Amino acid sequence: MKEQVEEEASAKEVLDKIELLSGSPHGIYMLDRELASRAPALRGLLTLNEE
């Protein structure tokens, strides 16, 4: 349950950032890089959950 709450907060954070960017190409690029840097950590969590 705690993980779901954290995931929902994370999703809301991303949506809030997208809204703030208002279509700024540079801002979207920076957000994309930030989200890409999260991917390795998420892959590790998914692997742990599969075991």
PABA-133262 format. One record per atom (N, C-alpha, C): atom name; x, y, z. Coordinates in steps of 0.02 Angstrom, whole numbers, plus 32768, in hexadecimal, padded with zeros to 4 digits. Layout:
BEGIN
["CA",[X,Y,Z]]
...
//
This chain:
BEGIN
["N",[8029,7FC4,8000]]
["CA",[8000,8000,8000]]
["C",[802C,803F,8000]]
["N",[8061,803E,8028]]
["CA",[808E,8077,802C]]
["C",[80AD,8086,7FE8]]
["N",[80C0,8050,7FC4]]
["CA",[80DF,8059,7F82]]
["C",[80AF,8079,7F51]]
["N",[806F,8067,7F55]]
["CA",[803D,8085,7F29]]
["C",[8037,80CF,7F36]]
["N",[8036,80E3,7F75]]
["CA",[8031,8129,7F87]]
["C",[806E,814F,7F6C]]
["N",[80A9,8131,7F73]]
["CA",[80E6,8151,7F5A]]
["C",[80E4,8158,7F0E]]
["N",[80CC,8124,7EEB]]
["CA",[80C7,8127,7EA2]]
["C",[8097,815C,7E8C]]
["N",[805E,8163,7EAF]]
["CA",[802D,8196,7E9D]]
["C",[804A,81DB,7EA9]]
["N",[8070,81E4,7EDE]]
["CA",[8090,8225,7EEB]]
["C",[80C3,8235,7EB5]]
["N",[80E8,8202,7EA0]]
["CA",[811A,820B,7E6C]]
["C",[80F8,821E,7E2A]]
["N",[80C2,81FD,7E1A]]
["CA",[809E,820C,7DDC]]
["C",[8082,8254,7DDE]]
["N",[8068,8267,7E17]]
["CA",[804D,82AC,7E1E]]
["C",[8085,82DF,7E16]]
["N",[80BF,82D0,7E31]]
["CA",[80F9,82FC,7E2B]]
["C",[810B,8306,7DE2]]
["N",[810C,82D0,7DBC]]
["CA",[811D,82D4,7D75]]
["C",[80E8,82FD,7D50]]
["N",[80A9,82F0,7D5D]]
["CA",[8073,8316,7D3C]]
["C",[8076,8360,7D4D]]
["N",[8086,8370,7D8B]]
["CA",[808C,83B6,7D9F]]
["C",[80C5,83D8,7D79]]
["N",[80FD,83B4,7D71]]
["CA",[8136,83D0,7D4C]]
["C",[8123,83DC,7D03]]
["N",[8100,83AC,7CE5]]
["CA",[80EB,83B4,7C9F]]
["C",[80BE,83F1,7C98]]
["N",[8092,83FA,7CC7]]
["CA",[8065,8434,7CC5]]
["C",[808C,8475,7CCB]]
["N",[80BE,8477,7CF5]]
["CA",[80E8,84B3,7CFD]]
["C",[8110,84C3,7CBE]]
["N",[8123,848F,7C9A]]
["CA",[814D,849A,7C5E]]
["C",[8127,84BE,7C27]]
["N",[80E7,84B5,7C23]]
["CA",[80BC,84D5,7BF1]]
["C",[80DA,84D0,7BAA]]
["N",[80F2,8496,7B98]]
["CA",[8109,848A,7B54]]
["C",[814F,84A3,7B46]]
["N",[8175,84B4,7B78]]
["CA",[81BA,84CC,7B6D]]
["C",[81E5,8491,7B56]]
["N",[81FF,8493,7B19]]
["CA",[8228,845C,7B00]]
["C",[8264,844D,7B2C]]
["N",[8286,8481,7B44]]
["CA",[82C0,8478,7B6F]]
["C",[82AB,8457,7BB1]]
["N",[8274,846E,7BCD]]
["CA",[825C,8452,7C0C]]
["C",[8247,8409,7C05]]
["N",[8226,83FA,7BCD]]
["CA",[8211,83B4,7BC1]]
["C",[824F,8387,7BB9]]
["N",[8281,83A1,7B97]]
["CA",[82C0,837B,7B8F]]
["C",[82DF,836D,7BD3]]
["N",[82E2,839F,7BFE]]
["CA",[8300,8396,7C40]]
["C",[82D7,8365,7C6A]]
["N",[8295,8368,7C65]]
["CA",[826B,8339,7C8A]]
["C",[8276,82F3,7C70]]
["N",[827C,82EB,7C2E]]
["CA",[8288,82AA,7C11]]
["C",[82C9,828C,7C2D]]
["N",[82FD,82B5,7C31]]
["CA",[833D,829D,7C4C]]
["C",[8337,8289,7C95]]
["N",[8311,82B1,7CBB]]
["CA",[8307,82A1,7D02]]
["C",[82E3,825E,7D09]]
["N",[82AF,8254,7CE2]]
["CA",[8289,8216,7CE6]]
["C",[82B2,81DB,7CCE]]
["N",[82DB,81E5,7C9C]]
["CA",[8306,81AF,7C83]]
["C",[8338,819A,7CB9]]
["N",[834E,81C8,7CE2]]
["CA",[837E,81B7,7D16]]
["C",[835D,818D,7D4D]]
["N",[831B,8191,7D52]]
["CA",[82F7,8168,7D83]]
["C",[82F0,8120,7D6B]]
["N",[82F3,8114,7D2C]]
["CA",[82E5,80D3,7D0F]]
["C",[8310,809B,7D2C]]
["N",[8352,80A2,7D34]]
["CA",[8379,806B,7D50]]
["C",[8362,8058,7D97]]
["N",[8350,8088,7DBE]]
["CA",[8338,8079,7E02]]
["C",[82F5,8054,7DFF]]
["N",[82CA,8068,7DD1]]
["CA",[828A,8046,7DCA]]
["C",[8292,7FFF,7DB1]]
["N",[82C2,7FF4,7D83]]
["CA",[82CD,7FB1,7D6B]]
["C",[82E3,7F83,7DA4]]
["N",[830C,7F9D,7DD2]]
["CA",[8322,7F77,7E0C]]
["C",[82E7,7F65,7E38]]
["N",[82B9,7F93,7E41]]
["CA",[827E,7F85,7E6B]]
["C",[8253,7F4F,7E4A]]
["N",[824A,7F53,7E09]]
["CA",[8222,7F22,7DE6]]
["C",[8241,7EDD,7DEB]]
["N",[8282,7ED9,7DE7]]
["CA",[82A4,7E99,7DEC]]
["C",[829B,7E7B,7E32]]
["N",[829F,7EA6,7E65]]
["CA",[8296,7E8E,7EA9]]
["C",[824F,7E74,7EB4]]
["N",[821E,7E96,7E96]]
["CA",[81D9,7E81,7EA0]]
["C",[81C9,7E3F,7E7C]]
["N",[81EE,7E2F,7E48]]
["CA",[81E2,7DF1,7E22]]
["C",[81FC,7DB4,7E46]]
["N",[822B,7DBD,7E74]]
["CA",[8249,7D83,7E96]]
["C",[821C,7D63,7EC8]]
//
